[in-house]
Amino acid sequence: MKKILLLSDTHSYIDSQILKFVRQADEVWHAGDIGDLKVTDEIKKIKSLRAVYGNIDGKDARAEFDLDAIFKVEDVLVWITHIAGYPGKYNKRIKDKLKEIKPKLFICGHSHILKVQFDKNHGMLHLNPGAAGNHGFHKVRTMIRFELDKGQIQNMEIIELANRG
């Protein structure tokens, strides 16, 4: 079993609230718009990190992280990317690759809108953790945590951090 902390859109922001939840996870996944790499560097000091770059990320983040992360944990095939759309409204790049990759868990960021939705057309769970940083229109900073265990996605929780500062 693995305890996963999922966050996105930190936009160079990391604080003790985020780090408290990082310490409770086995792995941390970041769905892009990292901003300053001090964010991922802080996380990596504490826990294993998987991340993708987002549209605001510069050459340093793009050199360290890929556009897509596709991997398997606890028999769950996962695809993380930053910009994707959502069930019924995926962008063309995503739509074409979903049929080929067939993940069980599909994760994106970008919108700053927290979303947990089962996509019946693709037989997968679609997650967007919202935004953990202070930049953007969102009022509450959010993340998601869950467990992966022998092919199952379970014990999912929405984490609401303090209101944006």
C-alpha positions in Angstrom: 0.0 0.0 0.0 1.2 3.5 -0.8 -0.1 6.8 0.6 -0.1 9.5 -2.1 -0.3 13.3 -1.7 -1.4 15.0 -4.9 -0.9 18.7 -5.4 -0.6 21.1 -8.3 -0.2 24.8 -9.2 2.0 25.8 -6.3 3.3 28.7 -8.4 6.5 28.9 -6.3 4.7 28.7 -3.0 5.3 26.1 -0.3 4.6 26.4 3.4 4.5 24.4 6.6 0.9 23.4 6.0 1.8 21.7 2.7 5.0 20.1 4.3 3.0 18.7 7.2 1.0 16.6 4.6 4.1 15.8 2.6 5.5 14.1 5.8 2.4 11.9 6.1 2.6 10.5 2.6 4.8 7.8 1.0 5.0 9.6 -2.3 4.1 13.1 -3.4 2.8 13.8 -7.0 2.9 17.3 -8.4 0.7 18.0 -11.5 2.6 21.0 -12.8 3.0 24.8 -12.5 5.6 24.3 -9.9 7.2 27.7 -10.3 10.5 28.0 -8.4 12.2 24.6 -8.1 12.6 25.4 -4.3 9.1 23.9 -4.1 10.1 20.5 -5.5 13.5 20.6 -3.8 11.8 21.0 -0.4 9.5 18.1 -1.1 12.3 15.9 -2.3 14.2 16.5 1.0 11.3 14.8 2.8 9.7 12.3 0.4 9.8 10.6 -3.0 8.4 13.0 -5.7 6.9 12.5 -9.1 6.2 15.7 -11.0 5.4 17.2 -14.5 6.1 20.7 -15.7 3.3 23.1 -16.4 2.8 26.1 -18.7 4.3 28.6 -16.3 7.4 26.5 -15.7 10.7 27.6 -17.1 13.7 25.8 -18.6 14.9 24.5 -15.2 11.7 22.7 -14.5 11.4 21.4 -18.0 14.9 20.0 -17.8 14.1 18.2 -14.6 10.5 17.0 -15.3 8.6 15.8 -18.3 5.4 17.0 -19.9 3.8 13.6 -19.0 4.5 11.1 -16.3 3.2 7.6 -17.0 3.9 4.9 -14.4 2.4 2.1 -12.4 2.2 2.0 -8.6 0.5 -0.8 -6.7 -0.9 -2.2 -10.0 -2.6 1.1 -10.9 -1.5 2.7 -14.2 -1.2 6.5 -13.7 -0.9 9.3 -16.2 -0.1 12.8 -14.9 0.1 15.8 -17.2 -0.6 19.5 -16.5 -3.1 20.7 -19.2 -5.7 18.1 -20.3 -9.3 19.3 -20.0 -11.8 17.0 -18.3 -14.1 14.1 -19.1 -16.1 14.9 -22.3 -13.8 17.9 -23.0 -10.3 16.7 -23.2 -7.9 18.5 -25.5 -6.9 16.8 -28.8 -3.5 15.7 -27.6 -5.0 14.0 -24.5 -8.0 12.5 -26.4 -5.8 10.7 -28.9 -3.4 9.3 -26.2 -6.0 8.2 -23.7 -7.1 5.4 -26.1 -3.5 4.2 -26.4 -2.4 4.5 -22.7 -5.6 3.5 -20.9 -4.7 4.7 -17.4 -6.8 3.7 -14.4 -5.9 7.1 -12.8 -5.6 10.2 -14.9 -4.4 13.4 -13.2 -4.0 17.0 -14.4 -3.8 20.5 -12.9 -3.9 23.9 -14.6 -7.6 24.9 -14.0 -7.1 25.6 -10.2 -10.5 23.8 -9.9 -10.6 20.7 -7.7 -12.2 17.8 -9.5 -12.7 14.1 -8.7 -14.7 12.5 -11.4 -15.1 9.0 -12.9 -14.8 9.0 -16.7 -17.1 6.2 -17.9 -16.0 6.6 -21.5 -12.4 5.8 -20.6 -13.0 3.6 -17.5 -10.7 5.8 -15.3 -10.7 8.1 -12.4 -10.0 11.7 -13.3 -8.4 13.9 -10.6 -7.4 17.6 -10.5 -6.2 18.6 -7.0 -7.0 22.3 -7.5 -4.2 24.7 -6.5 -2.0 24.5 -3.5 -0.3 27.9 -4.1 -1.4 31.5 -3.6 -1.4 32.6 -7.3 -4.7 32.4 -9.2 -8.5 33.0 -8.8 -9.1 30.1 -6.4 -10.1 31.2 -2.8 -9.1 28.0 -1.0 -5.9 26.1 -1.5 -6.5 22.4 -2.0 -4.7 19.1 -2.4 -5.9 15.4 -2.5 -4.6 12.4 -0.6 -5.4 8.8 -1.2 -4.1 5.3 -1.0 -3.2 2.8 -3.8 -3.4 -0.8 -2.8 -3.2 -3.9 -5.1 -5.0 -2.1 -8.0 -7.4 -0.2 -5.8 -7.7 3.6 -5.3 -9.1 4.1 -1.8 -9.5 6.4 1.2 -9.5 9.6 -0.9 -9.6 12.8 1.1 -9.8 16.4 -0.1 -7.4 18.6 1.9 -8.4 22.3 2.3 -5.5 24.4 3.3 -5.8 27.9 4.6 -7.5 30.5 2.4 -5.1 32.1 -0.1 -2.9 34.7 1.5 
